[in-house]
């Protein structure tokens, strides 16, 4: 899979972990693992999960209450949507 996708996932994982979102960062860790072992089918399944995109507790639902950090997360999520949907 794409190196750019892997780099983005690593950055997003570190960002979420450092903000204290351990469950959400572990979801990203699963995607990283899929990229590392080149498991496209599992990546697609994890990528579409509600833990990333939907509802309370999802990464998409995180409100950091800090404009700069929130903007950074929004950029990561936009890039993830673009790169991940190409897999």
Secondary structure, DSSP 8 states (H G I E B T S, - for coil): --HHHHHHHHHHHHHHHHTT-HHHHHHHHHHHHHHHHT-HHHHHHHHT-HHHHSSTTSGGG---S-HHHHHHHHHHHHHHHHHHTT-
